[in-house]
Amino acid sequence: SSELSQDPAVSVALGQTVRITCQGDNLNNYYPCWYQQKPGQAPLLVMYGKNSRPSGIPDRFSGSSSGNTVSLLITGAQAEDEADYYCLSRDTSGNEVIFGGGTKVTVL
Amino acid sequence: QVQHVQSGAEVKKPGASVNVSCKASGYTFSSYNINWVRQAPGQRPQWMGWINAGTGNVKYSQKFQGRVTFARDTSATTTYMELRGLTSEDTAIYYCARDKSLRGNPLFDSWGQGTLVTVSS
């Protein structure tokens, strides 16, 4: 098995840019996807693949990767972006699906 | 539109079993895997496994192997998750999610609203 590591919390001023990272040895082989989760709601897919957004997700969300670290970037953060963000991928065996520990984004 | 509607909240006693259903609509049910994910209060989501809605093939996470069973009814476009031997640690919200895996990368693109399962004596 393996883990996906995320910073527990990050804050961003309204309209500024925030980067959320997900680090794991398996990320050299698998692209993670990213979920936004607000209190009392199911996770919502916001990013997948190299840099693909599902329909309806604003283009202020983008993705990038470097080695075993993948990033979700929110450019021009809005109040409604305040949420928990989780990355999801496979473990190094490829047999299990795992989630990162989550990053709580606060928009100031 | 693609939608998954889950059954309502459950309260169970320790040692009991729980059955959660997930009805799919808006797409060809038999073409996808349905995954089950649970999330305990304040914790990260935890993957439980998947069922192929077409073939009925299943894969369970090692953590739940032997204690969970997935099933599906293609005529009702519904999948089911049964978890046995409940303890207080199984108190969580249980979600179903459609998998549109892309080149081996898991991709859960549509989720049910979640079912709260509370285990309490």
Contacts between the chains, C-beta under 8 A, distances in Angstrom:
chain1	res1	chain2	res2	distance
A	30	B	104	6.9
A	30	B	105	5.2
A	31	B	102	7.7
A	31	B	105	4.8
A	32	B	105	7.5
A	33	B	105	7.1
A	33	B	106	7.1
A	33	B	107	5.4
A	33	B	108	7.4
A	35	B	45	8.0
A	35	B	108	7.9
A	42	B	95	5.9
A	42	B	111	4.2
A	42	B	112	6.8
A	42	B	113	5.9
A	42	B	114	5.4
A	43	B	45	6.6
A	43	B	95	7.6
A	43	B	108	7.6
A	43	B	111	6.0
A	44	B	111	7.8
A	45	B	107	7.4
A	45	B	108	6.8
A	45	B	109	5.3
A	48	B	102	6.7
A	48	B	105	7.4
A	48	B	107	5.2
A	48	B	109	8.0
A	49	B	102	6.0
A	49	B	105	7.2
A	54	B	109	6.6
A	86	B	44	6.3
A	86	B	45	6.4
A	88	B	45	7.8
A	88	B	106	6.2
A	88	B	108	7.0
A	89	B	105	7.0
A	89	B	106	7.0
A	90	B	104	7.6
A	90	B	105	7.5
A	90	B	106	6.4
A	94	B	104	7.5
A	95	B	62	7.9
A	96	B	47	6.8
A	96	B	61	5.9
A	96	B	62	6.9
A	97	B	35	7.3
A	97	B	47	4.0
A	97	B	61	7.7
A	97	B	106	5.0
A	98	B	47	6.8
A	99	B	44	4.8
A	99	B	45	4.8
A	99	B	46	7.1
A	99	B	47	7.1
A	100	B	44	6.9
A	101	B	44	5.4
A	102	B	44	5.2
